Amino acid sequence: MSDPVPYLDLPAQLRSIRAEVDLAIARTLDRCSFCLGPDTVQFEKDFAAYIGTKHALGFNSGTSALHIAMLLLNVGPGDEVITTPYTFVATSWAISYVGAKPVYVDIEDGTMNLDPKLVERAITPRTRAIMPVHLYGHPFDLDPLLAIAQKQGLPVVEDAAQAHGATYKGRLVGGFGDISCFSFYPGKNLGATGEGGGLLTNNPAFEKRARSLREHGSSVRYYHDEVGYNYRMEGIQGAVLGVKLKHLPRWIAERRRVAQRYHELLADTPLQLPREEAYAQSAWCLYVIRHPRRDALKARLDQSGIGCALHYPLPLHLQKCYAGLGHQPGDFPVTEKAARECLSLPIYPEMTEAQIQRVSAVIHEFFRA
C-alpha cells in the first residue's frame, strides 16, 4: 500500500509553529495565569480586530458560547429558535439548554446551509431568534436572512464554529449578526490545544452580561447578580490561539489551494463537488463531496489508507434525543439526502500535492471499478 493520507495532520501544523507555541505556553506558565489571564485577554482583542467586531470573549467551548448567546437574548421555556437540522448537535443543544424549542428549516442543496426561502414561513409568535450555521466553512446567504430578521424584529446568531476566515461579499463572517459564536476545537481552522470557543458582538450590554455569565454570574468577585456558569477560557488556550491567529490567513490560503486542486482533479468524476457561491469565499474547514454510493466509496478510501469522515450521517430531527419534537423521515428531504451522500475528504494547510493526487487516484479507481 502507498503511504497513508491522514484525514487531519495536526502534528504537521504544530511542528511548523512549535517554537512560537512553546514560548507562549512558557510565558503563561511563568505567570501562572491559568484561567483567562493576559494571554486570553490579548487574544480576545486580536480576534475581535481580525473579525471586525467591537467585542470578543473567550469561552471553554463553542457550545458554551452558543448557550450564553441564547441567555443574552433572553430565550427561555416556551420560546422557539429557527435553525438547521443539518449541523453538529451543539447548535440545537444551546436552544434546548434554555428550555426553548429548535424549529428546523430545510437546507439548500448546493451550500447545504439553511434555505432562506423557507425561513419566514417557519416564524410564529413564539419565535425569538434565528440561528443559521456557516456549514463546512461556507457562509450562509446573510442578506436575505438579515432582511427577514429585521422585518420580523428577530435577532440573528451566526454559528460560525466552522467558518474562521470565511468571507461574505468581501467581509469576514462573524460580524453580521447580533451575536456570533466560534469553536476553537483542535481540528478547526483556528484550533486550540484542547477545548475553546468565542462569542463576538458589537452590543456593549451583551458583552458586559456575557463576561459575567461565563464567570459564575459575577462582575465583582463573590457577588453574583444571576445564576452563572464556569465557562472561562484557560490561559494556555488563549496563548496558543494568539500564536495561531497570526498564521490563520496563510492557512486559509493553503486550504483554498487544496480545495482548488480537488476541484480540478475530481471534475471528471460522478461526484457532486462542493462549490462557492458568488457571494462567498469558503474557509474550507471541510471538503465535502456527495454521491449516492457514499458508503462504498468511504470503504474503498479506508481500505486504501485515505482518511475520510462523515459529517453528519443522521440529521438532528431524526436523532433519538429530539424524538419529542415529533419529526419523521421525509420532513426535511434535502437534509436527509445530504446526510446519506456526504463524505469529507482530507483537507489541511500542510497537505502536499502528492497526497491530493493520491486521494484523487483512489477515487478514480473506485469509479472505474
SULFEN-V49911 format. One record per helix or strand of 3 or more residues. SS is the DSSP state (H for helix, E for strand). FROM is the first residue (numbers start at 1). TO is the last residue. Records with the same first field share a line. If there is no record, write none. Layout:
SS = FROM-TO / FROM-TO
This chain:
H = 10-31 / 37-51 / 62-72 / 90-97 / 116-118 / 120-122 / 135-137 / 142-152 / 204-214 / 235-266 / 294-303 / 316-318 / 320-325 / 333-341 / 353-368
E = 55-59 / 80-84 / 101-105 / 127-131 / 155-159 / 179-183 / 197-201 / 287-290 / 342-345
